[in-house]
Amino acid sequence: MNLPKLGHISPRRVNRVTDVRTFTRLNAAFLYSLYPTNTRKSVANDLNASPDTVRRWLDQTQAPSATWITALTLTYGSAWIDAVLYPLVVHTIEDKKNELERKKAALAREEAELDARYEMACARRAALSG
């Protein structure tokens, strides 16, 4: 899977693409930190993967498939999970919290506007009847 350019995708997919890009960046950083030299060959040997597959991960042009994510998890354990998956989960939770706060603020503004309109309508009604 080649990563699409942001200009060629719908706004609904931006977060998913951003997450894939972040995932590929974190995965490559972890693998480089594990093996600063001969990274491709060492990771390929660890996972019994082709060096070309690992090269695409390291070049960040392709994200590992679900099968390879399982292999990475089984091979590198909690270190890989903590370095690659945990930041994505935290990022996603923070995004959801921020979105919820924006929605709450928008609702509060709308409620204040409706309250103001209601008060104006009551004042007009009182002025007309009084």
ZARO-802875 format. One line per 10 residues: their letters; for each residue y, x, z of N, C-alpha, C. Coordinates in Angstrom, 1 decimal. Example, Ala and Ser with C-alpha at 12.3 -4.5 7.8 and 13.67 -1.06 7.14 Angstrom:
2
as = -5.7,13.2,7.8,-4.5,12.3,7.8,-3.3,13.2,7.8; -2.2,12.8,7.1,-1.1,13.7,7.1,0.0,12.9,7.9 .
REM end
This chain:
130
mnlpklghis = -1.2,0.8,0.0,0.0,0.0,0.0,1.2,0.9,0.0; 2.0,0.8,-1.0,3.3,1.5,-1.1,4.3,0.7,-0.4; 5.2,1.3,0.4,6.2,0.5,1.1,7.2,0.0,0.2; 7.6,-1.3,0.2,8.6,-1.8,-0.7,10.0,-1.3,-0.2; 10.9,-1.2,-1.2,12.3,-0.8,-0.9,13.0,-2.1,-0.3; 13.8,-1.8,0.7,14.5,-3.0,1.3,15.2,-3.9,0.4; 15.8,-3.3,-0.7,16.5,-4.1,-1.7,15.6,-5.1,-2.5; 14.3,-4.9,-2.4,13.4,-5.7,-3.2,12.6,-6.7,-2.4; 13.0,-7.0,-1.2,12.2,-7.9,-0.4,13.1,-8.9,0.2; 12.5,-10.0,0.6,13.3,-11.1,1.2,13.7,-10.8,2.6 .
prrvnrvtdv = 14.8,-11.4,3.1,15.2,-11.1,4.5,14.2,-11.4,5.5; 13.3,-12.4,5.2,12.2,-12.8,6.2,11.3,-11.6,6.4; 11.1,-10.7,5.4,10.1,-9.7,5.5,10.7,-8.4,6.0; 12.0,-8.3,6.3,12.7,-7.1,6.7,12.1,-6.6,8.0; 11.9,-7.4,9.0,11.4,-7.0,10.2,10.0,-6.4,10.1; 9.1,-7.1,9.3,7.8,-6.6,9.1,7.8,-5.2,8.4; 8.6,-5.1,7.4,8.7,-3.8,6.7,9.2,-2.7,7.6; 10.3,-3.1,8.4,10.8,-2.1,9.3,9.7,-1.7,10.3; 8.9,-2.6,10.8,7.8,-2.3,11.7,6.8,-1.4,11.0; 6.5,-1.6,9.7,5.5,-0.8,9.0,6.1,0.6,8.8 .
rtftrlnaaf = 7.4,0.7,8.5,8.1,2.0,8.4,8.1,2.8,9.7; 8.4,2.0,10.8,8.4,2.7,12.1,7.0,3.1,12.5; 6.0,2.3,12.2,4.6,2.6,12.4,4.2,3.9,11.7; 4.5,4.0,10.4,4.1,5.2,9.6,4.8,6.4,10.2; 6.1,6.2,10.6,6.9,7.4,11.1,6.3,7.8,12.4; 5.9,6.9,13.3,5.4,7.3,14.6,4.0,7.9,14.5; 3.2,7.3,13.5,1.9,7.9,13.3,1.9,9.3,12.8; 2.8,9.5,11.8,2.9,10.9,11.3,3.4,11.8,12.3; 4.4,11.4,13.1,4.9,12.3,14.2,3.8,12.6,15.2; 3.0,11.6,15.5,1.9,11.9,16.5,0.9,12.9,15.9 .
lyslyptntr = 0.5,12.7,14.6,-0.5,13.6,14.0,0.1,15.0,13.9; 1.4,15.1,13.5,2.0,16.5,13.4,2.1,17.1,14.8; 2.3,16.3,15.8,2.4,16.9,17.2,1.1,17.4,17.6; 0.0,16.7,17.2,-1.3,17.0,17.6,-1.8,18.3,16.9; -1.5,18.4,15.6,-1.8,19.6,14.8,-0.6,20.1,14.1; 0.2,21.0,14.7,1.5,21.4,14.0,1.2,22.2,12.7; 0.0,22.8,12.6,-0.4,23.5,11.4,-1.7,22.9,10.9; -1.9,23.0,9.6,-3.1,22.4,9.0,-3.4,20.9,9.5; -2.3,20.2,9.5,-2.4,18.8,10.0,-3.3,18.0,9.1; -3.1,18.0,7.8,-3.9,17.2,7.0,-5.4,17.4,7.1 .
ksvandlnas = -5.7,18.7,7.0,-7.1,19.1,7.1,-7.8,18.8,8.4; -7.0,19.0,9.5,-7.6,18.8,10.8,-7.8,17.3,11.1; -6.8,16.5,10.7,-6.9,15.0,10.9,-8.0,14.5,10.0; -8.1,14.9,8.8,-9.2,14.5,7.9,-10.5,14.8,8.4; -10.7,16.0,9.0,-12.0,16.4,9.7,-12.3,15.5,10.9; -11.2,15.3,11.7,-11.4,14.4,12.9,-11.9,13.0,12.5; -11.3,12.5,11.5,-11.6,11.1,11.1,-12.7,10.9,10.0; -13.1,12.0,9.5,-14.0,12.0,8.3,-13.3,11.2,7.2; -12.1,11.5,6.9,-11.3,10.8,5.9,-11.0,11.8,4.8; -10.6,11.3,3.7,-10.2,12.2,2.6,-8.8,12.8,2.9 .
pdtvrrwldq = -8.6,14.0,2.5,-7.3,14.6,2.8,-6.2,13.9,2.1; -6.4,13.3,0.9,-5.4,12.5,0.2,-5.0,11.3,1.0; -5.9,10.6,1.7,-5.5,9.5,2.5,-4.6,10.0,3.7; -5.0,11.0,4.3,-4.2,11.6,5.4,-2.8,12.1,4.9; -2.8,12.7,3.7,-1.5,13.1,3.1,-0.6,11.9,3.0; -1.1,10.8,2.5,-0.2,9.6,2.3,0.3,9.1,3.7; -0.5,9.2,4.7,0.0,8.9,6.0,1.1,9.8,6.5; 0.9,11.1,6.3,1.8,12.1,6.7,3.1,12.1,5.9; 3.0,11.8,4.6,4.2,11.6,3.8,4.9,10.3,4.0; 4.2,9.4,4.8,4.8,8.1,5.2,4.9,7.2,3.9 .
tqapsatwit = 4.1,7.4,3.0,4.1,6.5,1.8,3.0,5.4,1.9; 2.1,5.5,2.9,1.1,4.5,3.1,0.8,4.4,4.6; 0.7,3.2,5.1,0.3,3.0,6.5,-1.3,3.0,6.5; -1.8,3.4,7.6,-3.3,3.3,7.8,-3.7,1.8,7.7; -4.9,1.5,7.1,-5.4,0.2,7.1,-6.0,-0.1,8.5; -6.4,-1.4,8.7,-6.9,-1.8,10.0,-8.2,-0.9,10.4; -9.0,-0.6,9.4,-10.1,0.2,9.7,-9.7,1.6,10.1; -8.7,2.2,9.5,-8.2,3.5,9.9,-7.5,3.4,11.3; -6.8,2.3,11.5,-6.2,2.2,12.8,-7.3,2.2,13.9; -8.4,1.5,13.7,-9.5,1.5,14.6,-10.0,3.0,14.8 .
altltygsaw = -10.2,3.7,13.7,-10.7,5.0,13.8,-9.7,5.9,14.5; -8.4,5.8,14.2,-7.4,6.6,15.0,-7.4,6.3,16.5; -7.6,5.0,16.8,-7.7,4.6,18.2,-8.9,5.2,18.9; -10.0,5.1,18.2,-11.3,5.6,18.8,-11.2,7.1,18.9; -10.6,7.8,17.9,-10.6,9.3,17.9,-9.6,9.8,18.9; -8.4,9.3,18.9,-7.3,9.9,19.7,-7.0,9.1,21.0; -7.6,7.9,21.1,-7.5,7.2,22.4,-6.1,6.8,22.8; -6.0,6.8,24.1,-4.7,6.2,24.7,-3.5,7.1,24.3; -3.7,8.3,24.0,-2.5,9.1,23.5,-1.9,8.6,22.2; -2.8,8.2,21.3,-2.3,7.6,20.0,-1.7,6.3,20.3 .
idavlyplvv = -2.4,5.5,21.1,-1.8,4.1,21.4,-0.5,4.2,22.0; -0.3,5.1,23.0,0.9,5.3,23.7,2.0,5.8,22.8; 1.7,6.7,21.9,2.7,7.3,21.0,3.1,6.4,19.8; 2.1,5.6,19.3,2.3,4.8,18.1,2.4,3.3,18.3; 1.5,2.7,19.0,1.5,1.3,19.1,2.4,0.8,20.2; 2.4,1.4,21.3,3.3,1.0,22.4,4.7,0.8,22.1; 5.4,1.8,21.4,6.8,1.7,21.0,7.0,0.5,20.1; 6.0,0.1,19.2,6.2,-1.0,18.4,6.2,-2.3,19.2; 5.3,-2.4,20.2,5.2,-3.6,21.0,6.5,-3.8,21.8; 7.0,-2.7,22.4,8.2,-2.8,23.2,9.4,-3.2,22.3 .
htiedkknel = 9.4,-2.6,21.1,10.5,-2.9,20.1,10.4,-4.4,19.7; 9.2,-4.9,19.5,9.1,-6.3,19.1,9.5,-7.2,20.3; 9.1,-6.9,21.5,9.5,-7.7,22.6,11.0,-7.7,22.8; 11.6,-6.5,22.7,13.1,-6.4,22.8,13.8,-7.2,21.7; 13.3,-7.2,20.5,13.8,-8.0,19.4,13.8,-9.5,19.7; 12.6,-9.9,20.2,12.5,-11.3,20.6,13.5,-11.7,21.7; 13.6,-10.8,22.7,14.5,-11.1,23.8,16.0,-11.2,23.3; 16.4,-10.3,22.4,17.7,-10.3,21.8,17.9,-11.6,21.0; 16.9,-12.0,20.2,17.0,-13.2,19.4,17.2,-14.4,20.3; 16.4,-14.4,21.4,16.5,-15.5,22.3,17.9,-15.6,23.0 .
erkkaalare = 18.5,-14.4,23.3,19.8,-14.4,23.9,20.9,-14.9,22.9; 20.7,-14.5,21.7,21.7,-14.9,20.6,21.6,-16.5,20.5; 20.4,-17.0,20.5,20.2,-18.5,20.4,20.8,-19.2,21.6; 20.6,-18.6,22.8,21.2,-19.2,24.0,22.7,-19.2,23.9; 23.3,-18.1,23.5,24.7,-18.1,23.3,25.2,-19.1,22.3; 24.6,-19.2,21.2,25.0,-20.2,20.2,24.9,-21.6,20.7; 23.8,-21.9,21.4,23.7,-23.2,22.0,24.8,-23.5,23.1; 25.1,-22.5,23.8,26.2,-22.6,24.8,27.5,-22.9,24.2; 27.8,-22.2,23.1,29.0,-22.4,22.3,29.1,-23.8,21.7; 27.9,-24.2,21.2,27.9,-25.6,20.6,28.0,-26.7,21.7 .
eaeldaryem = 27.4,-26.4,22.8,27.6,-27.4,23.9,29.0,-27.5,24.4; 29.7,-26.3,24.5,31.1,-26.3,24.9,32.0,-27.1,23.9; 31.7,-26.9,22.6,32.4,-27.5,21.6,32.2,-29.1,21.6; 31.0,-29.5,21.9,30.7,-30.9,22.0,31.3,-31.5,23.2; 31.3,-30.7,24.3,32.0,-31.2,25.5,33.5,-31.4,25.3; 34.1,-30.5,24.6,35.5,-30.5,24.3,35.8,-31.8,23.4; 35.0,-32.0,22.4,35.2,-33.1,21.5,35.0,-34.5,22.3; 34.0,-34.5,23.2,33.8,-35.7,24.0,35.0,-35.9,24.9; 35.6,-34.9,25.5,36.8,-35.1,26.4,38.0,-35.6,25.6; 38.1,-35.0,24.4,39.2,-35.5,23.5,39.0,-36.9,23.1 .
acarraalsg = 37.8,-37.3,22.8,37.5,-38.7,22.4,37.8,-39.6,23.6; 37.4,-39.2,24.8,37.7,-40.0,26.0,39.2,-40.2,26.3; 39.9,-39.1,26.1,41.3,-39.1,26.3,42.0,-40.0,25.2; 41.6,-40.0,24.0,42.1,-40.8,23.0,41.8,-42.3,23.3; 40.6,-42.6,23.7,40.2,-43.9,24.0,41.1,-44.5,25.2; 41.2,-43.6,26.2,42.0,-44.0,27.3,43.5,-44.3,26.9; 44.0,-43.4,26.0,45.4,-43.6,25.6,45.6,-44.9,24.8; 44.6,-45.2,23.9,44.6,-46.4,23.1,44.5,-47.7,24.0; 43.7,-47.6,25.0,43.4,-48.8,25.8,44.4,-49.0,26.9; 45.1,-47.9,27.2,46.0,-48.0,28.4,47.4,-48.2,28.1 .
REM end
